[in-house]
């Protein structure tokens, strides 16, 4: 078989040969009197012909003239206080002349953003570009640099909105990313490696990508348009110059582009932006189930056609799933028409669905295919320990960040513990990860609430604290 690269070289050579033949047709000899003198020949210039066989050569330049002014560079800084443990000794501090206050280190992040509302100065970018920022500077395509204000951010989808006080902005129209098809041509615009505005092109390689470690809720566009560090938050546009995605991440063993990049679909980014503008945060819904992957053994035991789907292991009382008629042992194969490959896929679909809107579930139950409809209920944001159990008074519990869930961790985190509280006297500490209650796994806040609903007489928590795992008896 002939190598693909050789094939393209041959095609290109043939095309250029045809172009040259068309551009330089033989003409009549030039009279000697009109020939240039020796040594004064006009300088040869090579250029692409404006057209071939009567057809103008395609160019992205006209479209990019409308897109590039809307793509900005974002630089954020985060001040980290660094304390020297030796400086805790007053004698050591005085002897070496160390300052009383801890030293500070400034960490900087560089990325891109897209102006989507010129009148209000709204810029879409990635959460990881501006996360924990103490200052945000936005540089426009015309060279102006202005201070940016964080409107809101959602770590789960890695979307953030920044407002900039600037006039004369150009905004991109947000397209309907649900209309994308594999093979559509796309163009990525951003600020890779801090070089300045850079344009790369490619196609949509895949849609609905998920299962990528450490990236939170996922339903991403995959593209082979080159995306590199610094492109994060930049624009992925169609050939009409409309925004169809926010560049987010790359798959790369080297740290540079290998042709596998991922972007957040514009529909998802627009929905998250709407919630951030309205509420300052994203409100998510919950089905109220625990699920596990369907492996080959489970598929054989349940007589399933393949080892795909999410097996429902628990349905919480009063949950959306219970109201919809979901039962333990059901295998969820699709949500709103999107195939569910595993438990993580169900979690993604759950986290990306709108609260209160009907969600269609395709399930297999005892070999029969069923369609169920559920309306997701609002997930608890945080839980007060004292309302769950008096022995946990003073503790506040929160769900794990999506980035940790994507790494395979499960449980809930102790967000804070009030000094002198009962939780504090029981040696519960902020930052503890609660993995089990009385030997029962706790996957999220709903599971914690269900485990404590029966008011158990004995309360023992399995904790992860730093690098240690142990049990803590709560009195």
C-alpha positions in Angstrom: 0.0 0.0 0.0 1.3 3.5 -0.9 1.9 5.7 2.2 -0.8 8.3 2.8 1.8 11.1 3.0 3.2 10.2 -0.4 -0.3 10.3 -1.9 -0.9 13.8 -0.7 2.5 15.0 -2.0 1.5 13.6 -5.5 -1.8 15.3 -5.4 -0.3 18.6 -4.4 2.3 18.4 -7.1 -0.3 17.7 -9.7 -2.4 20.6 -8.6 0.5 23.0 -8.6 1.5 21.7 -12.0 -1.9 22.5 -13.4 -1.9 25.9 -11.8 1.5 26.8 -13.3 0.4 25.6 -16.7 -2.7 27.8 -16.5 -0.9 30.8 -15.2 2.0 30.8 -17.6 0.7 30.2 -21.1 3.3 30.7 -23.9 3.1 34.1 -25.5 4.6 35.8 -28.6 8.3 36.7 -28.4 9.1 40.1 -27.0 10.7 42.5 -29.6 14.4 43.0 -28.9 13.9 46.7 -28.4 11.5 46.0 -25.5 13.6 43.4 -23.8 15.2 44.5 -20.5 19.0 45.2 -20.6 21.3 42.4 -19.3 21.7 42.7 -15.6 18.5 44.6 -15.2 16.1 41.7 -15.4 13.0 42.2 -13.3 13.2 40.3 -9.9 11.3 37.0 -10.1 8.3 36.8 -7.8 6.4 33.6 -6.8 2.8 33.8 -5.8 -0.3 31.6 -5.7 -2.5 32.3 -8.7 -5.8 34.2 -7.8 -7.8 31.4 -9.4 -7.5 28.0 -11.0 -9.6 27.0 -14.0 -11.8 30.1 -13.4 -12.4 29.2 -9.7 -11.1 31.6 -7.0 -8.8 29.9 -4.5 -10.5 29.5 -1.1 -9.2 31.5 1.9 -10.2 31.8 5.5 -8.9 35.3 5.7 -12.2 37.1 5.2 -13.9 35.0 7.9 -10.9 35.5 10.3 -11.1 39.3 9.9 -14.4 39.1 11.8 -13.3 36.4 14.3 -9.9 37.5 15.5 -10.9 40.8 17.1 -13.2 38.9 19.4 -10.5 36.6 20.7 -8.5 38.0 23.7 -5.5 37.0 25.7 -6.0 36.5 29.5 -3.3 36.6 32.1 -4.3 35.9 35.7 -2.1 36.0 38.8 -2.5 34.2 42.1 -0.6 35.3 45.2 0.5 32.3 47.3 1.8 32.8 50.8 4.9 30.7 51.5 6.0 30.2 55.1 9.3 28.8 56.1 8.9 26.3 59.0 12.2 27.4 60.5 10.8 30.9 60.7 8.4 29.8 63.4 11.4 30.0 65.9 11.7 33.7 67.0 15.4 33.3 67.7 16.1 31.8 64.3 14.0 34.6 62.6 15.9 37.3 64.5 19.3 35.8 63.9 18.9 35.5 60.2 16.9 38.7 59.9 13.8 37.0 58.5 10.6 39.1 58.2 7.7 38.4 60.5 5.3 38.0 57.6 5.4 34.9 55.4 7.0 35.4 51.9 4.7 35.6 48.9 5.0 33.8 45.6 3.1 35.0 42.5 1.8 32.3 40.2 0.6 33.3 36.8 -1.7 31.5 34.3 -1.9 32.4 30.6 -4.8 31.6 28.4 -7.4 32.9 26.0 -11.0 34.1 26.0 -13.8 35.0 23.6 -15.9 38.1 23.6 -19.6 37.0 23.3 -21.4 40.2 24.4 -19.8 43.4 23.2 -22.3 45.7 24.9 -21.8 44.2 28.4 -18.1 43.3 27.9 -18.6 39.6 28.6 -15.8 37.1 27.9 -16.1 33.3 27.9 -13.0 31.4 29.0 -12.0 28.3 31.1 -12.3 28.2 34.8 -8.7 26.9 35.1 -7.4 30.0 33.4 -8.8 32.3 36.1 -9.2 29.9 39.0 -8.3 31.5 42.4 -7.1 34.6 40.6 -6.1 37.7 42.6 -6.0 39.7 39.4 -7.0 39.3 35.8 -5.6 41.3 32.8 -7.2 41.0 29.4 -5.3 42.0 26.3 -7.5 42.8 23.2 -6.5 42.1 19.6 -5.8 45.8 19.1 -3.2 45.8 21.9 -5.3 47.4 24.7 -5.0 45.8 28.1 -7.7 46.2 30.7 -8.6 44.8 34.1 -11.0 41.9 34.1 -13.6 41.1 36.7 -14.7 37.5 37.4 -18.4 37.2 37.1 -18.6 33.6 37.9 -17.0 30.2 37.3 -18.1 26.5 37.2 -15.2 24.1 37.9 -17.4 21.2 37.0 -17.6 22.2 33.3 -14.5 24.4 33.4 -16.4 27.4 32.1 -15.9 31.0 33.5 -17.3 34.4 32.6 -15.1 37.6 32.9 -16.4 41.1 32.4 -14.1 43.8 30.9 -14.7 47.6 30.9 -13.9 48.3 27.3 -15.6 50.1 24.4 -15.5 49.1 20.7 -15.5 45.4 21.3 -16.3 42.8 18.7 -18.3 39.7 19.8 -18.8 36.3 18.2 -22.2 34.9 17.4 -22.8 31.7 19.4 -23.8 28.9 17.0 -25.9 25.8 17.8 -23.3 23.2 18.5 -25.9 20.4 18.4 -25.9 20.7 14.6 -22.2 19.8 14.4 -21.3 16.7 12.5 -18.1 14.7 12.4 -16.1 15.9 9.5 -17.2 19.6 9.7 -14.3 22.0 9.1 -13.4 24.1 12.2 -10.8 26.7 13.1 -9.2 27.3 16.5 -8.0 30.8 17.5 -6.1 31.5 20.7 -2.8 32.5 22.3 -0.6 29.4 22.4 2.6 29.7 24.5 1.9 33.4 24.8 2.9 34.0 21.2 -0.1 36.1 20.4 -3.1 35.4 18.2 -2.6 32.1 16.3 -5.0 30.3 13.9 -5.1 26.6 13.2 -7.6 24.6 11.3 -8.9 21.0 11.2 -12.1 19.1 11.4 -14.5 17.8 14.0 -12.9 14.4 14.8 -15.6 13.2 17.2 -18.5 14.4 19.2 -19.7 13.7 22.8 -16.3 12.7 24.1 -16.2 11.7 27.8 -14.2 9.5 30.1 -11.1 11.8 30.1 -9.4 11.8 33.5 -9.6 14.8 35.6 -11.8 17.0 33.4 -15.1 17.1 35.3 -18.4 16.9 33.4 -17.7 16.0 29.8 -19.5 16.1 26.5 -16.7 17.5 24.4 -15.9 18.2 20.8 -12.7 16.5 19.6 -10.8 18.2 16.9 -7.4 17.8 15.1 -7.0 21.6 14.8 -3.7 22.2 16.7 -4.4 23.3 20.3 -1.5 24.0 22.6 -1.0 25.4 26.1 -2.3 29.0 26.1 -5.1 28.1 23.7 -7.3 27.3 26.7 -10.5 29.4 26.7 -10.0 30.4 23.0 -12.5 30.0 20.2 -13.4 27.1 18.1 -15.4 28.4 15.1 -17.1 27.1 12.0 -16.4 28.4 8.6 -19.0 31.1 9.0 -17.0 32.5 11.9 -19.5 31.4 14.5 -18.5 30.1 17.9 -19.1 26.4 18.2 -16.8 25.6 21.1 -14.4 26.9 23.9 -11.0 25.2 23.6 -10.3 23.3 26.8 -7.7 20.5 26.7 -5.4 18.4 24.7 -4.4 14.7 24.8 -0.6 14.7 24.5 2.2 12.5 25.8 4.6 15.4 25.0 2.7 18.5 26.3 2.3 19.8 22.7 -0.4 19.2 20.2 -0.5 15.7 18.6 -3.8 16.4 16.8 -6.2 15.4 19.6 -7.8 18.5 21.2 -11.0 19.0 23.0 -13.5 21.9 23.2 -16.6 22.6 25.3 -19.6 22.7 23.1 -21.0 26.2 22.7 -24.5 25.1 23.8 -23.1 23.9 27.1 -21.0 27.0 27.5 -24.0 29.3 26.8 -26.2 27.5 29.3 -23.5 27.7 32.0 -22.9 31.4 31.3 -26.6 32.0 31.7 -26.7 30.4 35.1 -23.5 32.2 36.2 -25.0 35.6 35.2 -28.3 34.9 36.8 -27.2 33.1 40.0 -23.4 33.4 40.3 -23.2 29.6 40.3 -24.5 26.6 38.4 -27.4 24.7 40.0 -27.3 21.0 39.1 -29.9 18.2 39.3 -29.7 14.7 40.7 -31.4 11.5 39.7 -30.8 10.0 43.1 -29.1 6.7 42.2 -25.9 4.9 42.8 -24.6 3.1 39.7 -21.7 0.9 38.7 -20.1 -0.1 35.4 -21.5 -3.1 33.5 -18.6 -5.5 33.0 -18.5 -8.8 31.1 -19.5 -10.8 34.2 -22.5 -8.6 34.9 -23.5 -8.6 31.2 -23.5 -12.4 31.2 -25.4 -12.6 34.5 -28.1 -10.2 33.3 -28.1 -11.7 29.7 -27.2 -8.3 28.2 -26.2 -7.9 24.6 -22.9 -6.2 25.5 -21.0 -4.9 28.5 -22.2 -1.3 28.2 -24.4 0.8 30.4 -24.8 1.9 34.0 -26.2 -0.7 36.5 -28.4 0.9 39.1 -27.2 -0.3 42.5 -29.3 1.9 44.7 -32.3 4.2 44.4 -32.7 6.9 47.1 -36.1 7.4 48.7 -37.9 10.5 47.4 -35.5 10.9 44.5 -36.3 11.8 40.9 -35.3 8.2 39.9 -37.8 6.7 42.4 -40.6 8.9 41.1 -39.7 7.9 37.5 -40.0 4.2 38.4 -36.3 3.3 38.2 -35.5 0.1 40.1 -32.3 -1.5 41.5 -31.0 -3.8 38.8 -32.0 -1.6 35.9 -29.3 -0.9 33.3 -29.4 2.7 32.0 -28.3 2.6 28.3 -29.1 6.1 27.1 -30.1 9.5 28.5 -31.9 11.9 26.2 -30.8 9.8 23.2 -27.1 9.9 24.3 -25.6 6.5 24.7 -24.4 5.7 28.3 -21.3 3.5 28.2 -20.7 3.3 32.0 -21.5 4.8 35.4 -19.3 7.9 34.6 -21.3 8.5 31.5 -24.5 8.5 33.6 -22.9 10.9 36.0 -21.9 13.2 33.2 -25.4 13.2 31.7 -26.9 13.8 35.1 -24.6 16.8 35.8 -25.2 18.4 32.4 -29.0 18.1 32.3 -31.2 21.0 33.3 -33.0 20.9 36.6 -36.7 20.4 36.4 -36.8 19.6 32.6 -37.9 16.1 31.7 -35.0 13.6 31.1 -35.7 10.5 29.0 -34.0 7.3 30.3 -33.6 4.2 28.2 -33.2 1.2 30.5 -33.0 -2.6 30.3 -35.0 -4.4 32.9 -35.0 -8.2 32.9 -34.2 -8.2 29.2 -37.0 -5.7 28.3 -36.3 -2.2 26.9 -38.2 0.5 28.8 -38.4 4.3 28.4 -38.8 6.3 31.6 -39.1 10.0 32.1 -37.6 11.8 35.1 -37.3 15.4 36.3 -34.1 16.0 38.1 -34.2 17.5 41.6 -31.8 20.1 42.8 -28.6 18.7 44.2 -27.8 19.8 47.7 -25.0 22.4 47.6 -23.7 21.7 51.1 -25.0 19.9 54.1 -25.0 21.0 57.7 -23.7 18.2 59.9 -25.9 19.2 62.9 -29.0 18.8 60.8 -28.0 15.3 59.7 -26.9 14.1 63.2 -26.3 16.0 66.4 -22.9 14.3 66.8 -21.8 16.1 63.7 -22.8 19.5 64.9 -20.3 22.2 63.6 -19.3 20.3 60.5 -20.2 21.3 56.9 -20.0 18.7 54.2 -19.6 19.2 50.5 -19.4 17.0 47.4 -16.0 16.2 46.0 -14.8 18.4 43.1 -15.4 16.9 39.7 -11.7 16.7 39.0 -11.2 14.3 42.0 -14.2 12.2 41.0 -12.7 11.8 37.5 -9.6 10.4 39.2 -11.7 7.6 40.8 -12.2 9.1 44.2 -15.6 8.8 45.9 -17.0 10.3 49.1 -17.8 13.7 50.5 -15.4 16.3 51.9 -15.6 18.0 55.2 -15.6 21.6 54.1 -15.3 23.2 57.5 -15.4 22.4 61.2 -16.3 25.1 63.7 -13.8 25.4 66.6 -15.2 24.1 69.9 -18.0 22.3 68.2 -19.0 18.7 68.8 -17.6 17.6 65.5 -14.3 19.3 66.5 -14.2 17.5 69.8 -14.8 14.2 67.9 -11.5 15.0 66.0 -13.2 15.6 62.6 -11.1 18.0 60.6 -11.6 20.2 57.6 -10.3 18.5 54.5 -11.2 15.0 55.7 -12.8 12.8 53.0 -15.6 10.7 54.3 -15.7 7.5 52.2 -18.0 5.3 54.4 -20.6 5.6 57.1 -20.9 2.5 59.3 -19.3 0.4 56.5 -21.6 1.7 53.7 -20.0 3.6 50.8 -20.9 7.3 50.6 -20.6 8.5 47.0 -22.1 12.0 47.4 -24.2 14.2 49.7 -27.4 12.3 48.8 -25.7 9.1 50.0 -24.5 10.7 53.2 -28.0 12.0 53.9 -29.5 8.6 53.2 -26.9 6.8 55.5 -27.8 9.1 58.4 -31.6 9.2 57.8 -32.1 6.1 60.0 -30.4 7.8 63.0 -27.9 5.0 63.7 -27.0 4.4 67.3 -23.4 3.8 66.4 -21.7 6.3 64.1 -18.3 5.3 62.6 -16.8 7.2 59.7 -14.1 5.8 57.3 -11.9 8.8 56.5 -9.1 9.7 54.1 -6.9 12.2 55.7 -3.9 13.2 53.7 -2.1 9.9 52.8 -3.8 8.0 55.6 -7.0 6.0 55.7 -8.7 5.1 59.0 -12.0 5.0 61.0 -13.3 7.5 63.4 -15.9 6.7 66.0 -18.2 9.7 66.6 -19.5 10.1 70.1 
